[in-house]
Amino acid sequence: MSHSQLIAKKHDQDMTLVSLSSEVIFGGEEVVIIGGPCSVESQEQMDTVAEKLSAAPVQALRGGVYKPRTLPYSFQGLGQAGLEILARVRREHQIPVVTEVMAIAQIEELAAVADLLQVGSRNMQNFDLLKALGQAGKPILLKRGLAATIEEFLGAAEYIVSHGNPQVVLCERGIRSFDNFTRNVLDLGAVVALKQLTHLPVIVDPSHAVGKRELVAPLAKAAIACGADGLIIECHPEPEQSISDARQALSLEDMVALVHSLQPVAAAIGRSVRTTPERQLLAA
């Protein structure tokens, strides 16, 4: 950690709080849940997602408008049109939004709308992009590279912080291995290690880690149990019809059920998951 002085944890109680709004804060006692589709597809889709998830309650919406795809022939996102949809959903539903930034040229337009700018796995070591995001003035969600060591992951975060932006949230999203039953291998050991090595909040993306919706809920619970500060989970009004990553997307109903199933896990380790007043009464 000698090369990562700014993000190194000096004392056990060191914790950077990263705020998306006055009510949505990573690193505190409350676990932050982000949900939504892989890609913004239409205004109707995102309105449906926002209405269902904000009542869950999910604290922030994810939705890609620029998509890094393995093949150039795959759907690349709606771009500017998708960003306009995201802006309207954010405004009308009063919910923070998260979207991916792929290039320096996109930072200004995305930062005008998004509350959290995501750096995808493929761009974790795009150092020019990381330096520019250090001056973006917006919280950054940094995903671990698909073959990155923990030290390389921390080094990438250090680029952003050392260029002036301390608002970084780390995201474990699975790494490549010899096993291909799951899309990647979720490294919960890395979550525990990162919580000990750095004061930055750490969240988990079980959707991209496993690539199969039926495996998402148990791993989401395990992530909370081992200390993750939040989750980012893919869900869709009609998962089978999703333009991208259909196999791993939960239905909105399953997403709502998952949020509520996390409460006892969080409580067991002295944390909480936000709940609706009706659910609080039922739990009492």
N, C-alpha and C positions, 0 to 999 in steps of 0.2 A: 504493500500500500504506500510505499515511500513516494511513488510518482503521483499519488492521488490524495494530496494533502487536504484540498478543500472539501472533499466529500467524505473524508475519513471520520469515523465516529471516535471522538476523543473521550467521551464519558458515556456510561450506560444510558443515561437519561437524554442524551443528545437526540433531538428529533426535529427535522425541518417540517413545518406545516405548509402544505401547498394548497392554496385556496382557489376554487373556481368561482365561488360566490360567497356571500356571508354565511351561507348554510351548508355549503359543500366543501369540505376540507379534508385532504388526505393527510394521514399521519396522526390524527387524533384518536379519541376513544371509539368513535363511530366508524364502522367499515363502510367504504364508499362502493356502491354498485353502479357500474356503467353497463347499459344494454342497448341493443339495436342491431340493425342489419349490417351485413358486410358492405353493401353498397346502397346509396340513395338511388331509388328507382323512380319514384313519383311523389308528388305532393300528397296524394291520397294515402300511399303506403306510410309515409313518415308521420302524417297526422294520426293514423291508426295506431302506430307504434307509440307515439308520444302520449296519446290519451290513455292507452292501456298501461304503459309502464310508469307514467308519472303517478298513477293511482296505486302502484304496487307497494311502496314507492321506490322506483329506481331514481338515483340522484342526477344522472347525466345520460345523454343519448349519444351513441356512436353512429356514424354513417360516413362511408367513404365516398368522396366525389372525384378523387383522382386515385386510380387503382393500379398498383404495381402487380402485373400478372406474369406468370411464368412464360406464357406464349403471347406474342404480339397480336394474335388474332382473337384473343379473349376480350370480353367486355372491359373497357378501360375506365369506366366511370362516366358520369354525365358532365363533369367539369363545371363550368360556370353556371349552367342551369341547375346542377345539383347543389351548388353552393347557395343559390338563391332560395331553393327549397329549404335548405338547412337554416338559413337566416330567418325565414318566415316561421318555421317550426319553433325555433328558439324564442322568437319574439311573442308568438301567440300562445305558447304553452309555458313560457317562463321557466325554461329548463336549460341548463348548460349543455353545450354540444362539443363533441370530440371528433376530429377528422384528421386524416393523414396528410402530411406535407412531404412531397417527393423531391422538390427542387427549390433552390434559393429564390427563383423567379415567382414561386407560388406563395411565399411567406406573407407578403403584404396583404394580398386579397383574402387569404385564409385567416390571418390574424384579425382581420376586420370583423369576422363572423364567429370563429371558433373560440371557445373558452380554454381549450386544451389542444395543443398541436401534437399529433402523434408522429413519431419517427418509426417507420416500420423496420422489421427485422433485416430486410435487405439493405437498408440505409444506415444501419447502426454505426458503420465505420466510414460513412460519407463525411469526412472531416470538414470539408468546406461548408457543407450544409449545417453541421453541428456548430461550427463557429458562428455562422450567420444567425442561428437560432439562439445563440448566446446573447444576441442583441435584439431579439424579437419582442421582448417585453411581455411575453405570454408564457404560461406554464407549458412544460413540454413532457409528453409521455414517451419515454425511450424504451423501445422493445429490444430484448436481447437478440443478438444475431443468431441465426439458426445453427451456427457451429462455433459460437464465441465462448471463450473461457470466461470465468467470473472476472478475472483481472482485465480482460479486454473490454468487457461490459462496463466495468467501473471506469476504465480509461476513457471510453466514449462519453460517459456522463461528465467526466472531468473537463472534457473539451467545452461542453455547454456552460458549465458553472464557471470555468476559468475565463470565459469570454463575457461574463457579466450577468448570467441568468441563473440564480440559485433555485429557481422553481422547477425542479426536475422530479418526475415520478418514474421509477424503474418498473419494468414489466417483464416477468418471466413468462415465456409463451412456448416453452418446449424447445428442445434441441434435437438435431439429427443423431440417429444411432443406427445400429445394425437391425433393430427390430422395426418392421413396417406394418405391424398390426394396427398401431395408432399412427396418426399423421407425423407426430414427433414424440419425444419422450419428455413428459413434464418433470422438471427438475425442482422438486420441492426442497431438496437439500440446499439448492442455491438460494431459495427464499430465506431460509434460516440463516445461511451464511451472510447474505447481503444485509439482513437486519442487524447482524453483529458488526459488520465491517463499515457500514455507512449510515449516516443520519438521514438519508433521503427515504421517502416513502417507497414501499415496494408493493406492487399489485400482481395479480396472476390472471392470465388469459387461458382458461382451460379449453376453450373452443378450438383455438389454433393448435393447442398442444396435442389434442387427441383426434380431432377431425371427425368424431362420431358423437352425435347428440346424446345417445344413451349413456355415455361415459362422463358427460360434463358435470352433472349434479354432484356425484360423489367426490370428484376432484375439487370442485368449488368449495365443498365443506372442508376437505382436507387442507386446502390452501388457507382458509380462515383459521383452522385449528393450529396451523404451524406459524401463524403470525402475520399473514399478508394483510396489508392495509386496505385492500380493495380487490375487486374483481372486474374484468371487462369480458362480457359474454355476448355472443351473437344470438340474435333472435329475429324472427320474421313473421309477419301475419300469415303467410303461407310458405312454410319452410321449403317444401318440395319445389315451389315455383321460384325460389330465390335465384337471381341471375348468377350469383357467385357464392361459393362455399355452402351450397344447399345442404349437404350431408351433415354439417356440424351445427346448423342453426336450430335453436329451440323454437317451438311455437310460443306465442305471447303468453298463452295460458300456462305453459310449463315454466316459462321464465318467472311469472308472478309467483307460482307455487314454490319455485326454487328460492326466491328472495325470502319468503316467509319461513322456509325450512332451515335457513341459515341462522335464524335468531338464537336457538338454543346452543348452537356451536359457538357463536360469538360470546354468548353469556357465560359459557363454561370457562372462557379464558379472560373474562373481565372486560369484554367489549360489547358493542351493540350493533344491531342492524336496524335502520330506520323502519318504522312500521306505521300503518294507518291507525287512526284512533279506534276504529272498530276492532282491529286485530289486537290492539293493546288491551281493550276491554275483555276480549275472549281469553287472552293469556293471563289476565289477572286472577 
